[in-house]
Amino acid sequence: MCGLRFLNEVDVRTDHPVLDGEWRDGVTVGFKGASTSPISGRYTETDLPEDEPWPIVHSVRNGLLVFGSVITIGSCLRWIREKRANRAGLEADWEQIKAIFNKRDTNGSGKLSQEKVKLILREATPDLTEKEADRLIALAAKDGVGDPFDATAFLDWMYGGSQTILDKACKANDVKVLVALLQSQTPIEVSDKRDHEWADNPKTVGANACTHLVVLAASGKENIKNEIRDAGVFPALLQFLKSDQSDRVHVAIVALSFVTADCDPNSVAAYEAGFMPALLPLLGPGVPGMRLAVCTTLRNICMASMEYRKKFVETGGIKGFIGLMTDDPATMNKDLQLEAMLNLQDLLLDNEDNLIPEFAKLSLDAGAEAKLQTALKAGDEEVKSTAQEVMGVLKGGG
């Protein structure tokens, strides 16, 4: 037995939704979306057992609508050779599948119910069992195609996987599709070069979709932040934040800092989604850039409502902001220090820029004065002048 392995869109390290995690000695044949198609010439045809049956996933995106069959690798290789030699036939099969979809889309909306999708799959591939169709639909929904199913997106998913849908959505700046794709766990190739100052590179289609939402939120395009909110981004970002995958946690934090900036409706939506208690613990020890982004987002939420500000203070938020300030000017992170001081100042002043005595007292009790005095000893003039300004506000001098 050899160690050669072709992966489908679900990594072998996880339980396969179709084969229920029953992999045989690490030798599994499958297809990985458009990047490795049976006609691309990338499949190795040597050192594989020709006759012993092995589990194989026939990807609907590569012309077959069958999941979970057990066939011989020999017959699989013969099928690959046939498809390589008959590209026109593969395209013709695909056109037939699209025609069946269009026929079932009776009202022309492009939206199909789960039951209609199942009928289409059974019509396109009579040998497909109802159980296999259900598993295929569940996998598509997990990849963000959803129910009701968008006919075009589902066809794209069948042909090239969620990466194909992502590529089209990025090109069109399709916010709704990008948000729907956030739940996708389809692995992607990860660059060795870090794309962001501190955040991990995205490892899945879902995390990659989120990075494009960040780009859109930062673009300044009119109404884009409202579009992102209306597409339902906040519940999805909360799930990212609770994930055990660092790339999803990181990109969620970056996204939150951008989508809530200068957009009170989004800050309100973030508060209502439960981000204040979820973010507060992340002010503690950790990567400075991440703590800065968390601090910024919490400040944005607080500025949307005095009620939110009071809740933030009640739950220890002031201590969190002050905890970001340096104890040692020699090892100070300038950006984090400035952000913490300026955000504390915003918290201390009401909408008419009057000091809120209750918040000032709590800040002093939490050690703000000592932290600001330390900042005054910094060698950076911007840090020193900001510390002096915040000290004046804290002491009621304006």
N, C-alpha and C positions, 0 to 999 in steps of 0.2 A: 504494500500500500504506500502511496506517495503522499506528501504533504501539500500537494497543489490544491488550491481552493479558489473557486469563483464565488463572489458574494452577491447576493441579491440586495435589495434596498434595506433589509434588516440585518444588522451585524450579527455574526454568529455568536457573539458574546452574550446576546440576549435570547430569551425564548422566542422562537419563531412563531408568529401568530397562526401560521398555516400548519407547520409540521410539529407544533407543540414542543419545540425544543429538542426533538429527537434527531440529533445529528450523528453521522456515522464516522468516527475516527478522524474527524476534521476534513474529510474529503467530500465536498459538497459542490454540486454544480448549480449555478443560478445566474441571473442576469442583473446588472446594476444600472438600470435606467438607460438613458441615451449614451452615456459615456462608454459603455461596453456593450455594444449590440452584437448579435450573432453574425452580422455581415461586416464587422469592422476589421476582421483579421487579427484581433488581439487574443483569440482563444488558442491555447496550446493544445495540440492534438496528440501529444506523446505521453507515455508513462501513466496513462489512466487505464483502469481495468475495463475492458471492452464489454464484458458480458455479465458481470455481477450487478444485481440491481442496487441502485443507490437513490436516495431521495433527491428529487430535482424540482425546482420551482420553475414552471413555464411562465414567463412573464407576459402578461397581457400586453405590456407596452412594446413587446417585440414580436407581436403577431399571433400569439397564442393566448387563449382565454381559459387556461386550465391552471389550477393551483393544487399543489399537494400530490401530484402523481408520483408514482415510483416506477421508474423505467431503467433500462440499462444505459450506462454512459455511452456505450457503443452506439445505441440508437440515437442518443442525444447528439453525438458528434456527426452522425449521418444527417440529422436534421439541420445542424449548423452548416455543414457543407452544402446542403441543398439550398438553404436560404442565401448563402453567399453567392451561389451560382444563379440565383433567381431573384434578384433585388426587385425587378419589376413585378414579380408575383406577390412579394411581400407588400408592396405599395398598393397593389390591386386589392389584396385582402383588407388592407386598412381602409381603403375607400368604401368597401362594402360594409365594414363595421360602422363607419360614419353615416352611411346612408340609413342604416337601421336606427341609429340614434335620432336622426332627423325625422324619420317616419314616426317615431314614438313621441316626439316633441310636438304634440298636436296643436297646442296653442301658440307655438312659436316663441315662447318666453325664454327658451334656453335653460329652463329649470326643470329638473326631473325628480320625482319622488323616489324613495328607496325601492319601492315595489316596481316602478317603471324601469329603473336601472337593472333590477334583477331580471325582469322580462327580456330586456335587451341582451343581457349577457347570455341568458339561456337560448335566445333566438340565434345569436351570433355563433354560439358554440353549443350545439345540442347535447354533447357529451358532458357538459358541466353540470355537476349535481347542485341541488339547492344549497347544501351545506357549503360547497366550494364557493358558490356565488355570494352567500352570506359573509364568508370569511374575506372575500375580495372586497366587498362593499365596506366591511368594517375596517380593513386596512386602508382603503381610500379615505374614509372619514378620519381615521387617526392621522393621516398625512395632510389633513386640512382641506380636503375637497368638500366634505360636509354633506348634510342633508337639510334642505333639498340640494340635490347635486346640480352644479352648473355643468351643462352638457359639454361645453368646450373645454372647461378645466378638467373634467373627468377623462375626456379623450386625450388631452395632453398628458395627464397622469398615466394613462394606460400606455401611451407611446413612449414617453420619456421620463416618467417619474415626477416627483415634486420639484426636482431641480429644473425641469423644463418649465413648469408653471412659474417658479420663482424668476427664471430668466425673463420670461414674458412680462411678468408683473413689474419687475424692476425697470424694464425698458419703457413700459407704459405708465410707470408711477401709479400703479393700481393699488390704492391703499387697502381696499376691502380684501383683495386677494392676499396681499402681504400679511394682513392681520390674521386671516384664516390660516395661513401657512405657519404661523408661530407655533402651533402645536406639533408640527412635523419633527420627527426624530430621525429622519433619513440622514445618514452620515454623509459628510462631504470631505473633500480633500483639504487638509489643513496645512497652510503655509508655515515653513520654519521661521519666517520673518514675522515679527510681531507687527500687527497692523495698527494697534492703538498703544498709547503711552503706557497704560497699565492693565487694560482689560485683555483677557484671553481671547485669542482668535476664535471665531465661531466654528463649531465642530459639526453642526447639523444644519439642515435647510431652515429649520425654525429659527435658530439663532442668527443665521445669515439674513433671513427676512427682517429680523429686528434691526440689524445694522442698517439696512436700507431705509427703514422707518426713521432711524436717527438722522440719516442724511436728509431726508425730506423735512423733518421737523426743524433742522438747522438751516434749511434753504431760504427761509423767509418768504416762501410762496404763500400768497394770500389764502387764508382760510384752511391751510393744510393741517394745522394742529387740531382744528375742529373736526376735520375729516377723519383724522386718526382716532380721535376720541369717539366719534359717532360709529366708527367701524368696530368698536368694542375692544380697544387695545388694553384697557386697564385690568380687567379680570385675567387676561392672558399674561400680562406683565407680573401680576401678583403670583401666578403659578411659576413663572421664571424665577422670581425672587426666592421662592420656597424650594427650588430645585436643588438637587445635590450635584448638579453639573455647573462647574464654575463659569463656563462661558455664558450660560444662560443667566446666571446671577449677575455677572458683570455687565452684559449688554442691557439687561433690564435697568440697572442703576444708571447707566449712561443715558438710556432712552428717557427715563423719568426726568432727569435733570433738564433735558431739552424740551420735552413736550409740555412741561409745567412752567417753563420760563415765559414770563410776560403773557400768561394765559390763565386768568383766574378760573374760567369754566373747567379747564383741565385740572387745575389744582383742587377744585371742589370735587371733581370726579375721582381724583386720586385719594382724597380724604375719605370719601364715601365708600371706596373700594377696600379701605382698610390699610392703606400704606403707612400711616403714621406709626402705629405700633410695630409694623413690620420693619420699618427703616431705623427706628430709634436704636436698637441694639447694634446696628452697623456703624454707629458713630464711634464705637470703641476701637481698641487696638486693631490695626490692619494696614492695608496699603493706603498711603496718604491720598493718592488720587481718587480712590474709591470713597474714602471718608469725606473728601471734599465734595464729590458729586452727591453723596447722601445728604450732607449738610445743606447744599444748595436746594435740593428738592424739598427738604423739610421747611426751609425758609420760604420757598414758593407757596407751599401749602398753608403755612401760618399767615402769610400776607393776604390770603383770599378771604379770611374771616376772623374777627376777633374771637369768636367762639372756638375756632380751631387753635388760635394762639393760646387761649387759656387752657385748652386741653393739652397742648404741647407742654406748657409749663407745669401743669398738674402731674404729668407723667414723667417728669425729670428731664425735659428737653433742654432747659437752661444749663443744667450740669453737663449735658452732652456737648453743647456748643463750647462751654468753657473748657471742657476736657480736651478739646482739639487744640487749644492754645499751648504754646511751648512752655516748657519748664527750663529750657536751656537754649539761649539765643544762638549758641555755637552750632547746634544741630537742628535749628529751626527749618521747617518747610515753609518757605515764604508764602506760596499760594494758599496753603491750608491755613496758615496763621491769619492772613488778610481776610479770607472767606469767613472764618470763625468770628473774628472781631466785627466785621461789617454786618454779618447776620445777627449777632447779638445786639448790635445797635438798632437794626430794623425791628427786632423783637421788643426793644425797650420803649419805642416811640409809637404813639397812636397815629391815627390817620391825619391828625393836624400837627404832627411832629412834637407833641407834648410828651414828656416823660411819664411812664406808667409807674408810679411809686412802688406798687406791689412787686412788679417785675424787677425793679432796680434793687430792692431789698433782697429778694431771692438771689439775685446775681452776686451781690456782695457776700451774702451768706455762703454761696457756693465757691467763693475764692476768686471772683473776677478781678478784684483790684490787684491782688498779688500777681496774677497772670499778666495783667496789663503792665504792671511795673517791670516785670521781666522783659516784656516786649520792648519797653522803652530803652532797654540796654542793648537792643539789637544793632548791628552795624548798618542795616538797611534803612535808609531815610523814609521810604514809603511805609514800612512797618512801624517805625517810630512815630511818624506823624499820625497814622491811623490809630495807634494805641492812645496817643494823646487826645485825639478827638473823641474816641469812645469813652475814655476816662472822664472827659468833661461832661458827656451826656449822662454817664452813670452817676456822677456826683451832682447832677441837676444844673449844670452850667450851660447846657444846650449844645 
